[in-house]
């Protein structure tokens, strides 16, 4: 205690600009302070109506002897200093303006919440330690702290989205009941979300609404317009998100608001946001928080994490949960947090941002900066940072545990959980058929707009076909041309498949979009695979038929329509197999560099085992013949094309004798003498198309299934406690 007292006195004496606790009274000059008055009281559910999706919001105000739920109205004032005070009247709505739709919020309470991360042997690393807090409808509750303090972990624990390696202890209440939040009742916005750059804001939100909501298409336009209005995206509604060709896309601030608007199409009661100010400048950050403040005024419960904020942004918060190394140093109103630091001996200087001051006091990384500063010249004044942050953290934690703020939080938690309120209801999902159709149409639109998807592959494949066709043109149909034509077919199939690796970045982007939508239950592995397959078929068929026609006639294969159609179908299935192989590798690595490196290695090995450089029967048996030559799709594609070309032909040897095409090919490539063998090879390619996509389905299902299983375990544990 003597060490803590000495450190506190040292810090207090070194902060010459810091005011005393008595001087830090609420004033209109400090617009980050709320108007003086009593702290918000918890909701009493005995007077609560049955909240529906379109009900007005529930917000707590103190009136008389009991708590009532009133409509929350936040005035649209240009003055940030009076934004929280509510002293300015709300301007009348303009004619034709979109009125914000009221939403019934929900209270969230967490009690003795502890989260541990699995180590090498056991769950020993506590990321969040016995945290208590609550969030009320119509308010913004921020979880603040330095890096690695447990902010995102606490947010994910409240939303039920913890990683499978984490365990949660404690209780989470929604409207006073220990029940999980059903689909559509809440939204979760990740720190980094994947958006589709080739779609406009309105198109992106419209397709998101079609994936999430049941009902007819026309009924979802109003939902999209409400989300656009809620996030102030009206000026960007018809603008492309990520840019297309030479058109400039949205900035980081607008992109962040689009990712939030995607969750608003469900009109959730609770919205969780991980770092809404991530990678935003000061102006974009202020616009974001004002927009979220307007969203909270409609009744939605907002809970989000934040690392640091400006003074203007700090003034918009309703409640703060301050964390450091998993410990809760404070929970309560913003003004009370400033007073808490003053009572602990760390008053906020007048000219310093409160969030900067908080993080300065509790961020252990400053100890290294202090050590560096001690080696500098004496003319540098670092007295303001001459404090051990570990001591400050212990002081703030001890002060909070014995303060009236902690007692008030416990009392509010008791009152909020004393009686159960209305249960949140699921709003239903779109059918699987509808989602497959939406994903197919959306993917077709994306592929038609972005040249990196299939247009680049079409150009590369056409250039390769022209090169191969001109090199192997004029071969004739003599016996001496057989070996050269086999080489032409091998080069065409092998190199065209190898050039398809150019589509890896596009497939990786699709996987990331799927992962983002799957976490919020907007999609599924089967829906994604069907949508991706159906949308890719037209483009792959365009590549196959255009390349096949050029190659077929330049090389001089047999001039017969049925044989030409078999060649086109064979190459088309070969591209589909290669597409499935790329999906498998991309799903495993989810990285461009390693995916391309792996695919190039696989293609090289398959080319070596395809039977061209050495006939398959002559390959070493243990590895190259079994299983590599049977796994390589090049083998079946090339074999089918050669059987299609030569099984019905014969070549004269001298003036009397002739040999069949099968005999002519035996020395160059291993084919079957069965007339139906080319269709068997085509069947093998089709089975490979199905097989690779089954592997992708398994990878996607089990990758997401881990998170789902954790959610079910948490829900079962809560249900068991309720029955006890």
LINFENVEN-V171659 format. One record per residue. OMEGA is omega in whole degrees, -180 to 180 (NA if undefined). Layout:
# LINFENVEN-V171659
omega=(OMEGA	OMEGA)
This chain:
# LINFENVEN-V171659
omega=(177	179	180	-179	-180	179	179	178	179	-180	-178	-180	-178	-180	-176	-178	-178	179	178	179	-179	-178	-176	177	179	-179	179	178	-180	-174	175	178	179	177	-178	180	-179	177	-179	-179	-179	-179	171	-173	-177	177	-174	174	174	-175	174	-178	-176	-180	171	-175	177	178	-171	171	-179	178	179	-176	-178	-179	177	179	-177	177	-180	179	176	-176	176	-176	177	-178	179	-179	-179	-179	-179	-176	180	-177	180	178	179	179	179	-180	179	179	-180	-179	179	-179	-179	-179	-180	-178	176	180	179	178	178	-179	172	-173	179	-176	179	180	178	178	-178	176	-178	-176	-174	178	-173	-175	180	180	175	-173	172	-180	176	178	-179	175	-175	178	178	-178	175	177	-176	173	-172	178	178	178	179	178	179	-178	-178	179	178	180	179	177	179	-179	-178	-176	179	176	-176	180	-178	175	-177	176	-178	-174	175	-178	174	-174	175	-178	178	180	-180	180	-178	-179	178	-179	179	176	-179	-180	-180	178	177	-179	179	177	-179	-173	-177	176	172	-180	-179	178	-179	-180	180	177	176	178	178	179	-172	-168	172	177	-177	-177	-174	-178	-174	179	180	178	179	180	176	179	177	179	-178	-179	175	-179	-178	-179	-177	-173	-177	180	179	-175	-174	-178	-180	-176	-177	-180	-178	-179	-178	174	-175	180	178	178	179	180	176	179	176	180	178	179	-177	180	176	-175	-175	174	-177	180	176	-179	177	179	178	-179	-177	178	178	175	-173	-179	179	179	179	178	178	-176	175	177	178	176	177	178	179	-179	176	177	-178	176	-177	175	-178	177	178	179	-177	-179	175	-180	179	179	-180	-178	-179	-178	174	180	-178	169	-175	-177	172	-177	179	-180	177	180	177	168	180	-179	-179	179	179	178	176	179	179	178	177	179	179	179	179	-179	-179	176	-174	-174	-178	178	180	-179	176	180	180	-177	177	-176	-172	-180	-177	179	179	178	178	178	179	179	177	-177	-179	180	-179	-179	-176	-177	176	-177	177	-179	-177	-180	-178	-178	177	-176	178	177	179	180	179	179	-179	180	179	179	-178	-178	-179	-176	176	179	179	178	179	178	179	179	179	178	179	-178	-179	-179	-178	-178	-178	176	-179	179	176	-176	175	-177	179	-179	172	-179	-179	178	178	-179	176	179	-180	179	178	-179	178	179	176	179	179	-178	180	-178	-176	-177	-178	-179	-176	179	177	178	177	179	-180	-179	178	177	178	-180	178	180	-179	-179	179	179	-176	179	177	-179	-175	-177	178	180	-179	-178	-175	-177	180	179	174	178	179	179	180	-180	-178	-178	-174	-176	176	177	180	179	179	178	176	179	180	179	179	178	177	178	178	179	180	178	177	-179	179	-179	-180	179	178	175	177	-176	178	-178	-180	178	179	-178	179	179	180	-180	-178	-180	-179	-177	-180	-177	178	177	176	178	-176	-175	179	180	-178	-180	-180	-178	-174	-175	176	180	177	174	-172	-176	178	-171	-179	178	177	180	175	179	179	-179	179	-179	178	177	177	177	178	177	180	177	177	177	179	178	178	-177	-180	178	179	-173	-174	179	-174	-175	-177	178	180	179	180	-179	178	179	180	-179	179	179	179	177	179	-177	-175	177	179	-179	174	-177	-172	179	-179	179	174	-170	-170	-174	-171	177	177	10	-166	-177	178	177	-176	178	176	-177	-176	179	-179	-180	179	179	180	175	177	-176	-166	-174	-177	-177	175	-177	178	175	-172	-177	-175	-171	173	175	-180	177	177	179	180	-177	-173	-180	-177	-177	-176	177	-179	178	180	-178	179	-175	-180	177	175	176	177	178	178	178	178	178	175	176	-180	-176	180	-180	172	177	178	178	180	180	-179	-177	-177	176	178	-177	178	179	-180	-179	178	178	-179	179	180	-178	178	179	179	180	179	179	180	-180	178	NA)
